[in-house]
Amino acid sequence: MNIDLRHLRCFLAVAEEGGFTAAGRRLHLAQPTLTRNIRSLEESLGVRLFERSTRRTELTDKGQTLRDTVAPLLRQLDSALRDLQKGEKLRIGFSWGLPQGLSRLASRFGAEAGVGVEFIRCDTPQAGLDTGQAHLGLLRGEPLPKGLRTVLLYEEPRIAAVPASWQLAERTALDWTELADLPLIINTVSGTTFPDMWPDGRRPAVGAECRNMDEWLEQVAVGLGVGTAPVSAARRYTHPSVRLVPLTGAPTVRAYLAYPSHGAHPQAARFADLAWRAAEELQE
């Protein structure tokens, strides 16, 4: 028989709700889809399960027998499936500046999907995706690595980080082109600013290189050069010897949620889709 779980779940919903309209709301299905599933079930079994009229839908004797048999079996199956999900974790990697909204979204996802979400800091080019530590990664800037599926969450302006001892720290704003004349601090692992973002022949010299946000901030603080970062992240990483100065004319920084194109965690795409639909919340 060509019968699967969706047919049985649709049948049970109609049987318990007493009609197709209420069952459709319960299952979040359009009534034509629900009707097709019930018809397919009846054709596969070769019996009529419901007596339909313009006013009501009632179970036949065969329908009542099937309901009494299927209801406890589906409840037992759902309980077993929920038990399997207990303790399952979806790990999201980030290098720095985790948006506060992402934590709220993770809590909501855990409640809806029954899968816990945990965040892990990974100072790697792909925020832990490249080492297997994370199932999804929060990536910033471009180009993006190959072999990943990504969703764009948001983009935000950059701000300049300047040594407090420099005269530039007193400025109310800097232009992107001015940075070409200054030594640049580069985060080679998870940074978003590199000399080749300026025109050839007008590129800043590298003042120092580092591998994470903490090192980046310290190297700016001791006066090895200036740096730029997304506004939200830079404001969360403060230092008494670093001044944040607004930038004009700078390219924005795009933030993506990424997961492997092949072999991804079964819940990765679902969380990424939820994050994409709630993108505005993530910037709060």
TAURZI-V748098 format. One line per field, one symbol per residue. ss: DSSP state (@ for helix, = for strand, . for the rest). psi: psi as a letter, one per 20 degrees, with the letter a starting at -180 (. if undefined). burial: 1 if it has 24 or more other C-alpha atoms within 12 Angstrom, else 0. A space follows every 50 residues. Layout:
BEGIN
ss=???
psi=???
burial=???
END
This chain:
BEGIN
ss=....@@@@@@@@@@@@@..@@@@@@@@...@@@@@@@@@@@@@@@....= ==....===.@@@@@@@@@@@@@@@@@@@@@@@@@...======.....@ @@@@@@@@@@@@@..======..............=====.......=== ======.======...@@@@...==@@@@@@..====.......@@@... .....=====..@@@@@@@@@....=====@@@@@@.....=======.. ..========.......@@@@@@@@@@.@@@@..
psi=pmpahhghhgghggghijrhghhgghilqqhhggggggghgghhhkqphq oqrihrpqqrghghggghghghghggghghhhhhipippoppqqhrlpph hhghhhggghhgijpqpqpppomrhklihiijhqhqpoqqaqqqqrjqpq ppgrqqrqqqopphiqhhiiqiqqqhhhihjqppppoigjrjpqhjiqqp ilqqqohqqairhgggghhghikiarrqrqggghihnqpijppppqpqjq qrpppqpqqqhqkrphighgghgggghkhhhii.
burial=00000011111111110011101100000000011011011100000111 00000001100010011001100100000000000000111111111110 01111100110010111111111111111100111111111101000111 11111111111111000110000101001101111111111111101000 00011111111111111111111111111111111011100111111001 1111111111000110111111111101100110
END
